[in-house]
Amino acid sequence: MSVTASRTIEAPRLVQPGFSPHPVGYDDGLRLQLEIHADVAAGRSPNTLVLLEHEPAFTAGRRTTDDERPGDGTPVIDVDRGGKITWHGPGQLVGYPIVRLHEPIDVVAYVRALEGILIEVLGGFGVTGGRIEGRSGVWVERPGVAAAKIGAIGIRVNDGVTRHGFALNCTNDLAPFEQIVPCGIRDAGVTSIREVTGRDVEPETVAAVIARAFGATDEVSA
């Protein structure tokens, strides 16, 4: 783990409830998150990193507006994280770090630590990710066109412990993002490891590298 991340995120245990061909339903993943969060907040469990793929679902953070949602009535799951609307589905790696933040709690530092981990991991797969001032997540610069988001971040902190987390586009179809205004940003695109490199790097492969970047080594069953 990078020095910045290590100051913000204690090394967690690892839980991996499902990858393709057995992705996890979003509601099931949310229930798992809430159960683990309650245990971490109460001191019954250590910090935990959940890595998985979801079945297809649109999820909307608290600031999502109606005009950012699908125009065809496609169902959207409203959640209590920050950020706006996004899509999850097979081919995308989703990570839920459920960790107690150091006092005094600095949410911005935590988000920057997550970005730093994703940037570091992407570099190992031949993708140059970076930050854009004023916008969260990880971005890929594209000459002559708008930058594209490859990693989205949306979190919530309750009782000093984080929930929700990040989504990293690996081999997933990008077409669902055309049905919405991803993350409420109209002047940028969305990309993936596959689109940038021309190679298929599956979420489960990336998950192993992400886990090492977090210092998560002891896997437990969900």
C-alpha positions as a LaTeX table, in Angstrom:
\begin{tabular}{lrrr}
\hline
Residue & $x$ (\AA) & $y$ (\AA) & $z$ (\AA) \\
\hline
Met1 & 0.00 & 0.00 & 0.00 \\
Ser2 & 1.23 & 3.50 & $-0.74$ \\
Val3 & 2.36 & 5.69 & 2.16 \\
Thr4 & $-0.64$ & 8.02 & 1.75 \\
Ala5 & $-3.10$ & 5.14 & 1.74 \\
Ser6 & $-1.49$ & 3.40 & 4.69 \\
Arg7 & $-1.98$ & 6.50 & 6.84 \\
Thr8 & $-5.70$ & 6.48 & 6.04 \\
Ile9 & $-6.72$ & 2.82 & 5.62 \\
Glu10 & $-5.72$ & 0.01 & 7.98 \\
Ala11 & $-5.00$ & $-3.29$ & 6.19 \\
Pro12 & $-8.32$ & $-5.17$ & 5.99 \\
Arg13 & $-9.35$ & $-8.80$ & 5.76 \\
Leu14 & $-10.66$ & $-9.88$ & 2.34 \\
Val15 & $-14.16$ & $-11.09$ & 1.38 \\
Gln16 & $-14.96$ & $-12.06$ & $-2.23$ \\
Pro17 & $-18.59$ & $-13.23$ & $-2.49$ \\
Gly18 & $-18.77$ & $-13.67$ & $-6.26$ \\
Phe19 & $-17.31$ & $-13.03$ & $-9.70$ \\
Ser20 & $-18.57$ & $-13.97$ & $-13.16$ \\
Pro21 & $-20.09$ & $-16.36$ & $-14.05$ \\
His22 & $-21.70$ & $-15.95$ & $-10.62$ \\
Pro23 & $-22.00$ & $-12.19$ & $-10.02$ \\
Val24 & $-23.74$ & $-10.91$ & $-6.88$ \\
Gly25 & $-27.14$ & $-9.21$ & $-6.98$ \\
Tyr26 & $-26.89$ & $-5.59$ & $-5.86$ \\
Asp27 & $-29.41$ & $-6.03$ & $-3.04$ \\
Asp28 & $-27.52$ & $-9.07$ & $-1.76$ \\
Gly29 & $-24.27$ & $-7.12$ & $-1.87$ \\
Leu30 & $-25.85$ & $-4.24$ & 0.03 \\
Arg31 & $-27.13$ & $-6.57$ & 2.75 \\
Leu32 & $-23.64$ & $-8.04$ & 3.09 \\
Gln33 & $-22.17$ & $-4.55$ & 3.35 \\
Leu34 & $-24.59$ & $-3.57$ & 6.10 \\
Glu35 & $-23.92$ & $-6.75$ & 8.09 \\
Ile36 & $-20.16$ & $-6.29$ & 7.91 \\
His37 & $-20.41$ & $-2.57$ & 8.66 \\
Ala38 & $-22.43$ & $-3.24$ & 11.81 \\
Asp39 & $-19.81$ & $-5.76$ & 12.98 \\
Val40 & $-16.87$ & $-3.46$ & 12.23 \\
Ala41 & $-18.56$ & $-0.47$ & 13.88 \\
Ala42 & $-19.30$ & $-2.55$ & 16.98 \\
Gly43 & $-15.75$ & $-3.90$ & 17.16 \\
Arg44 & $-16.84$ & $-7.48$ & 16.47 \\
Ser45 & $-14.95$ & $-7.70$ & 13.16 \\
Pro46 & $-11.79$ & $-6.14$ & 11.75 \\
Asn47 & $-11.67$ & $-3.82$ & 8.76 \\
Thr48 & $-12.93$ & $-5.68$ & 5.69 \\
Leu49 & $-12.49$ & $-5.27$ & 1.94 \\
Val50 & $-15.29$ & $-6.75$ & $-0.17$ \\
Leu51 & $-14.45$ & $-7.32$ & $-3.85$ \\
Leu52 & $-17.02$ & $-8.62$ & $-6.32$ \\
Glu53 & $-18.89$ & $-8.28$ & $-9.59$ \\
His54 & $-22.56$ & $-7.33$ & $-9.55$ \\
Glu55 & $-25.48$ & $-8.39$ & $-11.67$ \\
Pro56 & $-26.53$ & $-5.47$ & $-13.92$ \\
Ala57 & $-28.02$ & $-2.56$ & $-11.95$ \\
Phe58 & $-28.27$ & 1.21 & $-12.03$ \\
Thr59 & $-27.69$ & 2.79 & $-8.61$ \\
Ala60 & $-28.31$ & 6.41 & $-7.70$ \\
Gly61 & $-26.58$ & 8.37 & $-4.96$ \\
Arg62 & $-28.38$ & 10.98 & $-2.92$ \\
Arg63 & $-27.67$ & 13.90 & $-5.26$ \\
Thr64 & $-29.01$ & 12.26 & $-8.44$ \\
Thr65 & $-31.57$ & 14.35 & $-10.33$ \\
Asp66 & $-34.45$ & 13.01 & $-12.42$ \\
Asp67 & $-32.93$ & 14.12 & $-15.72$ \\
Glu68 & $-29.82$ & 12.02 & $-15.04$ \\
Arg69 & $-31.80$ & 8.77 & $-14.77$ \\
Pro70 & $-32.69$ & 6.42 & $-17.67$ \\
Gly71 & $-35.35$ & 7.97 & $-19.87$ \\
Asp72 & $-37.02$ & 4.64 & $-20.65$ \\
Gly73 & $-38.14$ & 3.80 & $-17.12$ \\
Thr74 & $-35.38$ & 1.27 & $-16.44$ \\
Pro75 & $-35.41$ & 0.57 & $-12.67$ \\
Val76 & $-32.86$ & 2.40 & $-10.55$ \\
Ile77 & $-31.82$ & 1.43 & $-7.01$ \\
Asp78 & $-31.56$ & 4.49 & $-4.76$ \\
Val79 & $-28.75$ & 4.24 & $-2.22$ \\
Asp80 & $-27.37$ & 6.39 & 0.58 \\
Arg81 & $-23.85$ & 6.91 & $-0.74$ \\
Gly82 & $-22.43$ & 10.16 & $-2.02$ \\
Gly83 & $-22.20$ & 10.85 & $-5.71$ \\
Lys84 & $-24.83$ & 10.43 & $-8.38$ \\
Ile85 & $-26.04$ & 7.71 & $-10.72$ \\
Thr86 & $-23.87$ & 4.94 & $-12.12$ \\
Trp87 & $-24.09$ & 1.39 & $-13.47$ \\
His88 & $-22.74$ & $-1.87$ & $-12.10$ \\
Gly89 & $-22.55$ & $-5.20$ & $-13.87$ \\
Pro90 & $-20.41$ & $-8.10$ & $-15.05$ \\
Gly91 & $-16.96$ & $-7.09$ & $-16.21$ \\
Gln92 & $-16.74$ & $-4.27$ & $-13.66$ \\
Leu93 & $-14.82$ & $-4.72$ & $-10.41$ \\
Val94 & $-16.64$ & $-3.27$ & $-7.40$ \\
Gly95 & $-14.88$ & $-2.74$ & $-4.10$ \\
Tyr96 & $-16.43$ & $-2.00$ & $-0.72$ \\
Pro97 & $-13.73$ & $-1.11$ & 1.84 \\
Ile98 & $-15.51$ & $-1.25$ & 5.20 \\
Val99 & $-12.88$ & 0.34 & 7.39 \\
Arg100 & $-12.64$ & 2.51 & 10.49 \\
Leu101 & $-11.07$ & 5.84 & 9.63 \\
His102 & $-8.41$ & 7.39 & 11.82 \\
Glu103 & $-9.40$ & 10.36 & 13.98 \\
Pro104 & $-9.80$ & 13.14 & 13.11 \\
Ile105 & $-11.85$ & 11.75 & 10.23 \\
Asp106 & $-10.83$ & 13.19 & 6.86 \\
Val107 & $-13.20$ & 11.94 & 4.18 \\
Val108 & $-11.38$ & 13.77 & 1.40 \\
Ala109 & $-8.10$ & 12.11 & 2.37 \\
Tyr110 & $-9.84$ & 8.74 & 2.30 \\
Val111 & $-11.22$ & 9.34 & $-1.19$ \\
Arg112 & $-7.76$ & 10.45 & $-2.37$ \\
Ala113 & $-6.28$ & 7.27 & $-0.89$ \\
Leu114 & $-8.77$ & 5.15 & $-2.84$ \\
Glu115 & $-7.94$ & 7.06 & $-6.01$ \\
Gly116 & $-4.25$ & 6.54 & $-5.38$ \\
Ile117 & $-4.68$ & 2.79 & $-5.02$ \\
Leu118 & $-6.69$ & 2.57 & $-8.25$ \\
Ile119 & $-4.15$ & 4.69 & $-10.14$ \\
Glu120 & $-1.31$ & 2.51 & $-8.89$ \\
Val121 & $-3.10$ & $-0.73$ & $-9.84$ \\
Leu122 & $-4.14$ & 0.54 & $-13.28$ \\
Gly123 & $-0.53$ & 1.42 & $-14.04$ \\
Gly124 & 0.38 & $-2.24$ & $-13.64$ \\
Phe125 & $-2.08$ & $-3.09$ & $-16.41$ \\
Gly126 & $-0.77$ & $-0.48$ & $-18.81$ \\
Val127 & $-3.35$ & 2.21 & $-18.09$ \\
Thr128 & $-2.25$ & 5.73 & $-17.10$ \\
Gly129 & $-4.93$ & 6.94 & $-14.74$ \\
Gly130 & $-5.04$ & 10.28 & $-13.01$ \\
Arg131 & $-7.14$ & 12.81 & $-11.14$ \\
Ile132 & $-9.09$ & 15.81 & $-12.42$ \\
Glu133 & $-9.34$ & 18.74 & $-10.03$ \\
Gly134 & $-12.82$ & 19.15 & $-8.63$ \\
Arg135 & $-13.96$ & 15.68 & $-9.70$ \\
Ser136 & $-13.62$ & 12.45 & $-7.76$ \\
Gly137 & $-12.59$ & 9.13 & $-9.27$ \\
Val138 & $-9.87$ & 8.08 & $-11.68$ \\
Trp139 & $-9.65$ & 9.43 & $-15.22$ \\
Val140 & $-7.87$ & 8.65 & $-18.48$ \\
Glu141 & $-6.78$ & 11.57 & $-20.65$ \\
Arg142 & $-7.57$ & 11.15 & $-24.36$ \\
Pro143 & $-5.84$ & 13.42 & $-26.90$ \\
Gly144 & $-8.27$ & 15.60 & $-28.80$ \\
Val145 & $-11.37$ & 14.49 & $-26.85$ \\
Ala146 & $-12.72$ & 14.77 & $-23.33$ \\
Ala147 & $-11.16$ & 12.73 & $-20.55$ \\
Ala148 & $-12.97$ & 9.53 & $-19.65$ \\
Lys149 & $-13.70$ & 8.11 & $-16.22$ \\
Ile150 & $-12.44$ & 4.59 & $-15.62$ \\
Gly151 & $-12.93$ & 4.38 & $-11.85$ \\
Ala152 & $-15.85$ & 5.85 & $-9.91$ \\
Ile153 & $-15.96$ & 6.46 & $-6.15$ \\
Gly154 & $-18.99$ & 7.00 & $-3.92$ \\
Ile155 & $-18.88$ & 6.52 & $-0.16$ \\
Arg156 & $-20.70$ & 7.01 & 3.11 \\
Val157 & $-19.28$ & 7.11 & 6.62 \\
Asn158 & $-21.36$ & 6.02 & 9.63 \\
Asp159 & $-19.99$ & 5.68 & 13.16 \\
Gly160 & $-16.52$ & 6.39 & 11.81 \\
Val161 & $-16.66$ & 3.37 & 9.47 \\
Thr162 & $-16.89$ & 3.57 & 5.68 \\
Arg163 & $-19.44$ & 1.95 & 3.37 \\
His164 & $-19.83$ & 1.73 & $-0.40$ \\
Gly165 & $-16.59$ & 2.40 & $-2.28$ \\
Phe166 & $-15.34$ & 2.18 & $-5.86$ \\
Ala167 & $-16.18$ & 0.68 & $-9.25$ \\
Leu168 & $-13.44$ & 0.00 & $-11.80$ \\
Asn169 & $-14.35$ & $-0.69$ & $-15.42$ \\
Cys170 & $-12.43$ & $-3.72$ & $-16.68$ \\
Thr171 & $-14.11$ & $-5.68$ & $-19.49$ \\
Asn172 & $-17.68$ & $-4.47$ & $-19.07$ \\
Asp173 & $-19.88$ & $-3.20$ & $-21.87$ \\
Leu174 & $-19.97$ & 0.60 & $-21.75$ \\
Ala175 & $-23.34$ & 0.90 & $-23.50$ \\
Pro176 & $-25.41$ & 1.08 & $-20.26$ \\
Phe177 & $-23.70$ & 4.36 & $-19.39$ \\
Glu178 & $-25.29$ & 5.88 & $-22.48$ \\
Gln179 & $-28.72$ & 5.51 & $-20.83$ \\
Ile180 & $-27.79$ & 7.84 & $-17.97$ \\
Val181 & $-25.65$ & 10.85 & $-17.13$ \\
Pro182 & $-22.85$ & 8.91 & $-15.39$ \\
Cys183 & $-21.94$ & 10.50 & $-12.06$ \\
Gly184 & $-23.91$ & 13.55 & $-13.21$ \\
Ile185 & $-21.08$ & 14.59 & $-15.57$ \\
Arg186 & $-22.21$ & 15.61 & $-19.06$ \\
Asp187 & $-18.92$ & 16.78 & $-20.57$ \\
Ala188 & $-16.83$ & 13.61 & $-20.19$ \\
Gly189 & $-16.88$ & 9.99 & $-21.24$ \\
Val190 & $-16.52$ & 6.57 & $-19.65$ \\
Thr191 & $-13.83$ & 4.03 & $-20.51$ \\
Ser192 & $-12.46$ & 0.67 & $-19.42$ \\
Ile193 & $-9.21$ & $-1.27$ & $-19.24$ \\
Arg194 & $-10.35$ & $-3.19$ & $-22.31$ \\
Glu195 & $-11.03$ & $-0.02$ & $-24.31$ \\
Val196 & $-7.72$ & 1.59 & $-23.34$ \\
Thr197 & $-5.43$ & $-1.41$ & $-23.80$ \\
Gly198 & $-7.31$ & $-3.66$ & $-26.22$ \\
Arg199 & $-6.84$ & $-6.54$ & $-23.77$ \\
Asp200 & $-9.33$ & $-8.43$ & $-21.64$ \\
Val201 & $-8.26$ & $-8.16$ & $-18.01$ \\
Glu202 & $-11.02$ & $-9.74$ & $-15.96$ \\
Pro203 & $-12.22$ & $-8.25$ & $-12.66$ \\
Glu204 & $-11.08$ & $-11.28$ & $-10.67$ \\
Thr205 & $-7.54$ & $-10.76$ & $-11.99$ \\
Val206 & $-7.60$ & $-7.08$ & $-11.03$ \\
Ala207 & $-9.12$ & $-7.95$ & $-7.64$ \\
Ala208 & $-6.01$ & $-9.91$ & $-6.68$ \\
Val209 & $-3.83$ & $-6.85$ & $-7.35$ \\
Ile210 & $-6.25$ & $-4.51$ & $-5.57$ \\
Ala211 & $-6.23$ & $-6.78$ & $-2.53$ \\
Arg212 & $-2.44$ & $-6.66$ & $-2.38$ \\
Ala213 & $-2.48$ & $-2.87$ & $-2.75$ \\
Phe214 & $-4.77$ & $-2.65$ & 0.30 \\
Gly215 & $-2.58$ & $-5.12$ & 2.19 \\
Ala216 & $-5.53$ & $-7.55$ & 2.39 \\
Thr217 & $-4.21$ & $-11.09$ & 2.55 \\
Asp218 & $-6.48$ & $-13.16$ & 4.83 \\
Glu219 & $-9.55$ & $-14.12$ & 2.83 \\
Val220 & $-12.68$ & $-15.17$ & 4.71 \\
Ser221 & $-15.97$ & $-16.51$ & 3.35 \\
Ala222 & $-18.90$ & $-14.16$ & 2.93 \\
\hline
\end{tabular}
